[in-house]
Amino acid sequence: MNRRINSTVLFFVFLLLPLLFFRPSTAADKIDVVESETGFYYTIQKGDTLWDLSRHFNDSPWLWPELWEGNDQISNPHWIFPGERIRLYKKSGSQAITQTDTVQSDAALQPVAVAPVKPAEGNEAAGPFFVYPSIDRVGFIRKPPVSPSGAIFEVEGRKVMISEGDVVYIRPADNTARGILIPGSRHTVFRLMEPTNDPLATRIIGTQHYILGIVEVTKKEPDMVLAKVLKSFRPIKVDDMLMPFSERDSKIELKPSIPGIDGQIIISEDHLGLTGDYTLAFIDKGRADKIQVGQQYSVYRKQKLVLANNEISSKALPPVDFGTFLVLHTEQTTSTVIITSAAKVIFPGERFRTPINQ
């Protein structure tokens, strides 16, 4: 009898154990997963429907199934709740999400920036926003360059390539730097680079700061400090430099672009051809031109008119937009941007302008 009771008790214990350690996923959990991806997002407001949002951010309310399909956290398209975050995807058959109530056949073939929306009174989260989880690895071009607080002169184990978890030895730049490099402090590891192959580029444009990782000081010695590599965005080497780490917000509020802007893309951050979405690049406009983080601009090209005899006319055809980018970081005369759409390969030297539909 007792053996039967004990067996029954053990049976129910085994059934209940998974329930004790299992925590059902909530909407907040699923939102975190969605927000970890780079892209445009919107926070649901009271009264919103997928039908209305599709009409607002695309050119037709009938595309709401695509909006639902792209957001797995929404189990029922008729039940969306204030505070939930949904990802805004490009409309099938077009180059980008638009904000218009009418279908424009010509414009639908061209990339269009996601337009910022003025939030309702007292509601700061009403408009769409962009999420870039890798914001701490975004570099910049600055003139004059940052004065380093120190440099790595050795790594534990004498490794050629330094990565996460490695212990590095840092030589402070001066007495001021020694006061900054204290146990518990975090620092960004960077490398200085020429922005282009032009020998005059550094003097004219500035110096590129290539972000490599983040370290945390663990021990301070009289003539050196020890630090642990917390994050390695790219391979770190001996002689790479340090500057104080400043955490940046990965959630970027969209802002209206400045009218009349016309500039040039300098180069991609990795000095490669700008071949796809979410490539980082530098532009020749900055805070002096009122460029701000969260603004969007259109990449365009001008084409010459070819006559019937295959001669090229001196008259140029109207410029055609074929890409868009979003500003992630600004300096005085330059900015770092992320390509958000590209119908063609974008090369260094391409022109950009204020979106014509703004």
Buried (B, 14 or more C-beta within 10 A) or exposed (E): EEEEEEEEEEEEEEEEEEEEEEEEEEBEEBBEEBBEEBBBBBBBBEEBBBBEBBBBBBBBBEBBEBBBEBBEBBEEBEEBEEEBBBBBBBBEEBBBBBBBEEEEEEBBBBBBBBBBBEBEEEEEBBBBBBBBEBBBBBBBBBBEBBEBBBBBEBBEEEBEEBBBEBBBBBBBBEEEBBEBBEEEBBBBBBBBBEBBEEEEBBEEBBBBBBBBBBBBBEEBEEEBBBBBBBBBBBEBBBEBBBBEBEEBEBBBBBBBBBEEBEBEBBBBBEBEEBEEBBBBBBBBBBEEBEBBBBBBBBBBBEEEEEEEEEEEEEEEEEBBBBBBBBBBBBBEBBBBBBBBBBBBEBBBEBBBBBBEBB
